[in-house]
Amino acid sequence: MTDHPAPAPPHDDVRRVLVLAHTGREEAREVARDCVRALTAHGMVVRLLAEEAEDLDLVGGTLEPALETVDAAQHAGVGCELALVIGGDGSILRAAEMTHASGTPLLGVNLGHVGFLAEAEQDDVESTIDAIVARRYVTEERLTLDVSVYRDKELVAETFALNEASVEKAARERMLEVVVEIDGRPLSRWGCDGVVCATPTGSTAYNFSAGGPVVWPGVEALLIVPISAHALFARPMVVAPTSVLAVEVLGNTEGAGVLWCDGRRTVDLPPGARIEVRRGARPVRLVRLHQAPFTDRLVAKFDLPVEGWRGAAERRRREVPQVEEVSVDV
């Protein structure tokens, strides 16, 4: 994970920010309107998806021409210095999907429950806008997954994931029979509900719920976690970032499976399908306004109990040698 300073715009170009919002919620619409007005007041151009601009009642208003709209979501981030995402982690994953090709950095304002991927809370909107205008932010790269699906040795689908790629059973009443392979060698056969292949960023998402380890974002690794496996060996595993993970759906499996990537993109998996997962060629870039330790983020987001901690100050006090008083007879 590498931090990069905020980029300076080209000399002959305007500063442009993509704003994406969960417009199905009134709260998000209000925050989005405030952000658009604040950014345009500072001379920045705001880009919106056409349908979201309609939802926000900003089409044909007084903010034009500082507003521009795009119809094609896959091109939304081109030419933007960052994307300001208003919503929860689901909204940020949606934004990552839209901007994956352009590499546009994502800055999330959390309106959801946990918001692990978000950098700011709703109460921080004013300071967040100030930081964008003054370029007081850095970007960090997050490892992604490139996912390939094969049927009868033919490549039928390719996609990516920021959090995880999960192979799951399609029918509740049936079990999925899979063989897991790492670096071209078979590891184990599992009858299970599924298998999660995750990134460190996704370690606090589905991987966490499935019993996998929490991995700090600065660690480069791939994670693999079986879901409700009927097997003697079915432990979560952490492998090298250069490893290639493969999950084969056995041909004798009754029914089919399904591949989910970040809970957004699906591919049907008939018996015999093979899914290969490797480190993504293109990372996702997240905007950071504060250089807070990941430990603090864990404590805040999961509301972890830390009462009684005395920390470095107490440790230093214990480490300072105590000087004994010595009486000297003269």
Buried (B, 14 or more C-beta within 10 A) or exposed (E): BEEEEBEEBEEEEEBBBBBBBBBEBEEBBBBBBBBBBBBBEBEBBBBBBBEBBEBBEBBEEEBEEBBBBBEEBEEBBBBBBBBBBBBBBBBBBBBBBBBBEBBBBBBBBBBBEBBBBBBBBBEBBEEBBEBBBEBEBBBBBBBBBBBBBBBEEEEEBEBBBBBBBBBBBBEEEBBBBBBBBBEEEEBBBBBBBBBBBBBBBBBBBBBBEBBBBEBEBEEBBBBBBBBBBEEEEBEBBBBEEEBBBBBBBBEEBEEBBBBBBBBBBBBBBBBBBBBBBBBBEEBBBBBBBEEEEBEEBBBBBEEEEEEEEEEEEEEEEEEEEEEEEEEEEE
